[in-house]
């Protein structure tokens, strides 16, 4: 073969082969079978991906079991609840961010006649895997003199903020807003970590308050949940009835709280040799480095580069078919050949 022919062949081969190397790598996501074979994928309009599953035979273990509560016949969608988390309603399982969002309740504290106070504190016990409280949650207080607090039930340490309505504030609309400095609303970061996996949220509405002050509301509220700075809350409807029976129908009683999840306590070096190892073929183990500093350890599974699928479901991740969309990468009269990985 002449040197000219050899160089021509070399450049054609190099261009052909390099076209595969330059293929853009798709973002990691779960495709193909999302739920365990023979198990439902959705409850209502909420996707339930494995290792979560609807019913004990469809999840990795009891920690990930979801119950799908059927429609009440009034046109309502079925609602999934997470058995492990006290039956909280699941609003999203995010396989990309590896989080589960569940609904949680608000605390409240109200003043009636003669400064009579009624209310309810809430306790959260998220002390064992696979869940921990995400640092994307904030403590929010709502009211015109509401002291919101979150404290560790074991040590008493915690965080808090005061929601107030300064004199002269135009509250004719009767709405609390969490935008900017806020009126009738306060928010403070809730650094979810091991000390805040076992905590209480409370509201004190006796703080510098006289009944009827500003003519807006006689109740204060607090909750831990996903930060929502651009929403308003209807203070005028958040009231205590004259009978001192709180009217729960007039307030939004839940808001999403974000929980991080992992497969278990072991790190990858220990999990790989365990008979309970969850990562399937062509999937790699990833140690959890918790953003919330929960210190719980654990691992997650993700498909190796060039593979896609649900890394927790047998037989594992499958090779991406680049040739299915390789028309723009192959020169004319050439043949596309997938290369594993």
C-alpha positions in Angstrom: 0.0 0.0 0.0 1.4 3.4 -1.0 2.0 6.0 1.7 -0.8 8.2 0.1 -3.3 5.3 0.2 -2.3 4.5 3.8 -2.8 8.1 4.9 -6.2 8.3 3.2 -7.3 5.1 4.9 -6.0 6.4 8.3 -7.8 9.7 8.1 -11.1 8.0 7.0 -10.8 5.5 9.9 -9.9 8.2 12.4 -12.9 10.3 11.4 -15.2 7.3 11.5 -14.0 6.1 14.9 -13.8 9.5 16.5 -17.5 10.2 15.6 -18.4 7.7 18.3 -16.1 9.2 20.8 -17.7 12.6 20.3 -21.3 11.5 20.9 -22.8 13.7 23.6 -23.3 11.8 26.8 -27.0 11.9 27.9 -27.9 13.0 31.4 -28.3 10.1 33.8 -31.9 9.1 34.2 -34.0 6.0 34.7 -35.6 4.7 31.6 -37.2 1.5 30.6 -38.8 -0.5 33.4 -39.2 1.8 36.3 -41.2 -0.4 38.7 -40.4 -4.0 39.6 -41.9 -6.4 37.0 -45.5 -7.1 37.6 -45.9 -4.1 39.9 -47.8 -0.8 39.2 -45.7 2.2 38.2 -48.0 5.0 39.2 -50.4 5.7 42.1 -52.7 8.4 40.7 -50.3 10.7 38.8 -47.3 10.0 41.0 -44.5 7.9 39.6 -43.3 5.3 42.1 -39.8 4.0 40.9 -38.1 1.0 42.4 -36.6 0.6 45.0 -39.8 2.2 46.1 -42.9 0.1 45.3 -46.6 0.0 45.8 -47.1 -2.9 48.3 -44.5 -4.9 50.3 -43.8 -7.3 47.4 -43.0 -4.4 45.0 -40.4 -2.5 47.1 -36.8 -3.3 48.1 -37.9 -3.6 51.7 -40.4 -2.1 54.2 -38.6 1.2 54.3 -39.6 1.9 50.7 -43.1 0.5 50.7 -45.8 2.8 49.4 -49.6 2.3 49.9 -51.9 3.5 47.1 -55.1 4.8 48.7 -57.9 4.4 46.2 -60.2 7.2 45.0 -63.2 8.1 47.2 -65.4 8.1 44.2 -65.6 11.9 44.0 -63.2 12.2 41.1 -60.2 12.4 43.4 -56.9 10.8 42.2 -55.6 7.9 44.3 -52.9 9.1 46.8 -49.7 7.3 47.6 -48.5 7.3 51.2 -45.1 6.3 52.6 -45.6 3.6 55.2 -42.2 4.2 56.9 -43.0 8.0 57.3 -46.2 7.6 59.3 -48.3 7.3 56.3 -47.4 10.7 54.9 -48.7 11.5 51.4 -46.0 11.2 48.8 -46.1 14.0 46.3 -42.9 13.1 44.3 -40.1 10.6 44.2 -37.2 12.2 42.4 -34.8 9.7 41.0 -32.5 12.4 39.6 -32.0 14.3 42.9 -32.5 11.1 44.9 -35.1 12.6 47.2 -38.6 11.8 48.2 -41.0 14.7 48.9 -43.8 14.0 51.3 -46.5 16.2 52.8 -46.3 17.2 56.4 -48.5 19.1 58.7 -48.4 22.6 60.3 -48.3 23.4 64.0 -50.6 26.1 65.3 -51.2 28.3 68.3 -54.3 30.4 68.7 -55.6 32.9 71.3 -59.2 33.1 72.2 -61.1 35.0 74.9 -59.3 35.8 78.1 -56.0 35.0 76.4 -57.0 31.3 76.3 -54.4 29.5 74.2 -55.0 26.3 72.2 -52.5 24.7 69.8 -50.7 21.7 68.6 -46.9 20.9 68.4 -45.6 18.4 66.0 -42.8 15.8 66.4 -40.6 14.3 63.7 -38.7 11.1 64.1 -36.4 10.6 61.1 -33.6 8.9 62.9 -32.8 5.8 60.9 -32.0 5.1 57.2 -33.0 5.2 54.5 -34.2 8.8 55.2 -32.8 12.0 56.5 -34.1 15.6 56.5 -32.8 17.6 53.6 -31.1 21.0 54.1 -33.4 22.3 51.3 -36.1 22.6 53.9 -36.8 25.9 55.8 -38.6 26.7 59.0 -41.5 29.0 58.2 -43.6 31.0 60.7 -46.9 32.7 59.8 -48.9 35.2 61.8 -48.8 38.8 63.2 -46.9 37.8 66.3 -45.9 34.1 65.8 -42.7 32.8 67.2 -41.8 29.7 65.2 -39.3 27.2 66.6 -37.7 23.9 65.8 -35.7 22.1 68.5 -33.9 18.9 69.0 -36.0 16.8 71.3 -32.9 15.3 73.0 -30.6 18.4 73.4 -33.0 21.3 73.2 -30.8 23.1 70.6 -32.6 24.6 67.6 -33.6 27.5 65.5 -36.4 30.0 65.2 -37.9 33.1 63.7 -40.6 35.7 64.5 -43.4 36.5 62.1 -44.8 40.0 62.7 -47.0 42.7 61.2 -45.5 46.1 62.2 -48.0 48.9 63.1 -49.0 50.9 60.1 -48.7 48.0 57.7 -51.5 47.9 55.2 -53.1 44.5 55.9 -56.4 45.1 54.2 -55.7 42.2 51.9 -55.1 40.1 54.9 -52.2 38.1 53.3 -48.9 37.1 54.7 -46.0 37.2 52.2 -42.6 35.5 52.6 -41.0 37.7 49.8 -38.2 40.0 50.8 -38.4 41.0 54.5 -42.0 39.6 54.6 -45.1 40.7 56.4 -46.8 38.2 58.6 -44.2 35.6 57.6 -40.7 34.6 58.5 -38.4 32.0 57.1 -35.0 30.7 58.3 -32.7 27.9 57.0 -33.2 24.6 58.6 -29.9 22.8 58.4 -31.1 19.2 58.3 -28.5 17.0 60.0 -28.2 14.2 62.5 -29.3 16.5 65.4 -32.4 17.5 63.5 -33.6 14.0 62.6 -35.5 13.9 65.9 -37.1 17.3 66.5 -40.2 19.2 67.5 -41.8 22.2 65.7 -43.8 24.6 67.8 -45.6 28.0 67.6 -46.0 30.5 70.4 -48.6 33.2 69.8 -48.5 35.0 73.1 -45.4 36.9 72.1 -46.2 40.6 72.4 -49.8 39.9 71.2 -53.2 41.4 72.2 -56.3 39.9 70.9 -57.6 41.6 67.7 -54.2 43.3 67.1 -54.2 44.6 63.5 -57.6 43.0 63.0 -56.1 40.2 61.0 -55.6 36.9 62.7 -55.5 35.4 66.2 -53.5 32.4 65.2 -49.9 31.6 64.4 -48.4 28.7 62.5 -45.1 27.0 61.9 -43.9 24.2 59.6 -40.7 22.7 58.3 -40.8 22.2 54.5 -39.7 23.1 51.1 -39.0 26.8 50.9 -41.7 28.7 49.0 -40.7 32.4 49.1 -43.1 33.6 46.4 -46.4 32.4 48.0 -48.9 34.2 50.2 -51.0 32.9 53.0 -54.5 34.1 53.8 -54.2 35.4 57.3 -57.8 36.4 57.6 -59.0 32.9 57.1 -56.5 31.5 59.6 -58.7 32.0 62.7 -59.9 30.4 65.9 -63.6 30.0 66.1 -65.5 31.6 68.9 -66.1 28.2 70.5 -62.3 27.8 70.8 -62.5 24.9 68.4 -60.0 25.4 65.6 -61.5 25.3 62.2 -59.0 23.1 60.3 -60.9 23.4 57.0 -59.9 27.1 56.5 -56.2 26.6 56.4 -53.7 24.7 54.2 -52.8 21.9 56.6 -49.8 20.4 54.8 -46.8 21.5 52.8 -44.0 19.4 51.2 -41.0 18.4 53.2 -38.0 17.0 51.4 -36.3 13.8 52.7 -33.0 12.4 51.3 -32.8 8.7 50.9 -30.2 6.0 50.5 -30.2 2.3 50.1 -28.7 1.4 53.5 -26.1 2.1 56.1 -23.1 0.4 54.5 -20.6 2.3 52.3 -19.8 0.8 48.9 -16.7 -1.0 50.0 -18.7 -3.0 52.5 -22.0 -3.2 50.5 -20.4 -4.8 47.3 -19.5 -7.9 49.2 -22.9 -8.2 50.9 -25.5 -10.6 49.8 -28.0 -7.7 50.0 -26.1 -5.5 47.6 -28.7 -3.7 45.4 -26.7 -2.5 42.4 -27.4 -4.6 39.3 -25.3 -5.3 36.2 -23.6 -2.4 34.5 -24.4 -0.2 37.5 -21.9 1.4 39.9 -22.1 2.0 43.6 -21.9 5.6 44.8 -21.2 6.5 48.5 -23.7 9.0 49.9 -22.0 12.2 50.9 -25.0 13.7 52.5 -25.5 17.4 51.8 -27.4 17.5 55.1 -24.4 16.1 57.0 -26.6 13.5 58.5 -23.7 11.2 58.9 -25.8 8.2 58.2 -23.7 6.6 55.5 -25.3 4.5 52.9 -25.0 4.2 49.1 -26.9 4.6 45.9 -26.7 3.0 42.5 -26.3 4.6 39.1 -25.9 3.2 35.6 -22.3 3.2 34.3 -21.4 5.6 31.5 -22.9 4.5 28.2 -25.7 2.6 29.9 -29.3 3.5 30.9 -32.2 2.0 32.9 -33.1 1.5 36.5 -29.9 0.4 38.3 -31.9 -1.4 41.0 -33.9 -3.7 38.8 -32.6 -7.0 37.4 -31.0 -7.6 34.9 -29.6 -4.1 35.3 -28.7 -1.2 33.0 -28.6 -1.7 29.2 -26.2 -0.2 26.7 -27.4 3.1 25.1 -28.2 2.6 21.4 -26.3 5.5 20.0 -26.9 4.3 16.4 -30.6 5.0 16.8 -29.8 8.7 16.5 -26.4 8.6 14.9 -27.3 9.9 11.4 -25.6 13.2 12.2 -22.4 11.5 13.4 -21.7 9.0 10.7 -20.3 10.0 7.3 -22.3 8.9 4.2 -22.0 5.3 3.1 -20.7 4.4 6.6 -22.1 1.9 9.1 -22.9 2.7 12.7 -21.7 0.2 15.2 -22.5 0.5 18.9 -19.5 0.2 21.3 -20.5 -1.0 24.8 -20.0 1.8 27.4 
